[in-house]
Amino acid sequence: MRSGRQRLAVTGIGLVTPAGIGAVPTWDALCAARPTAATDQDLAGLPVTFSCRVPGSDAAAVSGPKSWRHDRYTLLALLAAREAVADASLEPGSWEDTRIAVVVGSAAGGILTYEKQHAKLLASGPSGISPLTLPAFLPNMASGQLAIELGVRGPSLHAATACASGATAIMTAAQLLRDDLGDVAIAGASDCMVTRLCTAAFAKMGALSRRNRQPEAASRPFDTARDGFVLAEGAGMLVLERSADATARRVRPYGMLDGWASTSDAYAMTAPDPEGRGLHRAFDLALTEADATARDVDHVNAHGTGTPMNDRTEAAVLSRFFAEGGPTVTSAKGVLGHTMGAAGAIEAALTVLTLRHGLVPPTANLSSVDPAARSLDLVHGKARPQRVEFAVSASSGFGGHNAVLAFRSAE
């Protein structure tokens, strides 16, 4: 981290993923390389009929009596935020509410509400839709509702950079703390794009795997047989605060967020720059911010979607940026699928858990490494014990967005 700047600590984690509600079941599934993709009856009749959903899909059951007012993406964000705040040993109501910030990312906001209410409009006319349609599907409602629930009166913001939204939210929150616009930030993302419209649209683009008969083997990051990503839902939240404040509260951080960077490809709407120049520059800027070099990086949590173009481009960037025999590399999407805007936040949490536990989860379904990635130390098969002092998490999104977060061990 650049000289003179206060370090930022990650003091709480909350995860709601297809592996379960809570950080523990998610981490356990990742380390066991246990894929979560399964046939989805709601997608029957579409070209792709499977997805990765949060289990016991009634998240509303644990979200309180007014959960019907909110889109599912807001409910998952609330669940993840509650866990993160409790994990950080913070108590809403006991803090200086004007000094708490909330930043939540999402690629699509309340798309499920939008689709359902539009269907009602077509079927029954304007009298058939809910008066809560707009408050439920507006993208900012997760951050707004989180501020309401927690009694937060500091900045409450929404971040939207497609599948890099979670990472963008975290770096936005970090900058708020760096600029002394708050003392604590609750930051992350949520997305629930497992809908018929989104599934059909991604399938039409050729972005989704078509392994309808074997969904558990469909998400195959960096594998020669990959044929697209698996659509998933989920949420991830981090609590950030200045290291000195965490020390004063006698809280043990998971790790330190020492650097971050955001760049644009300026290349195409849906395809990454084949040279990966934007992603390469994001790595370079994030490490510069953290006062680190490529040789300092012990581990990379890759975007690793399992699409032919993304994995090829990302592998090329990592191969160029790091010398052979460089950091271990893994992708969580073999287990969790692609949680879209939430992916960067979930994977940031998994990166700091790797720092904490000294264990690198394997990339599930990786049996034959793509030739473009063979110079990388891709962890697969089983989890690998490793002392990780410095790790980075990378995210990319439609529109050419790139985001890289750099975390250092708190020990």
Buried (B, 14 or more C-beta within 10 A) or exposed (E): BEEEEBBBBBBBBBBBBBBBBBBEBBBBBBBBBEBBBBEBEEBEEBEBBBBBBBBEEEBBEBBEEEBEBBBBBBBBBBBBBBBBBBBBBBEBEEBEBEBBBBBBBBBBBBBBBBBBBBBBBEEEEEEEBBEBBBBBBBBBBBBBBBBEBBEBEBBBBBBBBBBBBBBBBBBBBBBBBEEEBBBBBBBBBBBBBBBBBBBBEBBEEEBBBBBBEEBBBBBBBBBBBBBBBBBBBBBBBBBBBBBEBBEEEEBEBBBBBBBBBBBBBEBEEEBBBEBBBBBBBBBBBBBBBBBBEBEBBBBBBBBBBBBBEBBBBBBBBBBBBBEEEBBBBBBBBBBBBBBBBBBBBBBBBBBBBBBBBEBBBBBBBBEEBBEBBEBBBBBBEEBBEBEBBBBBBBBBBBBBBBBBBBBBBBE
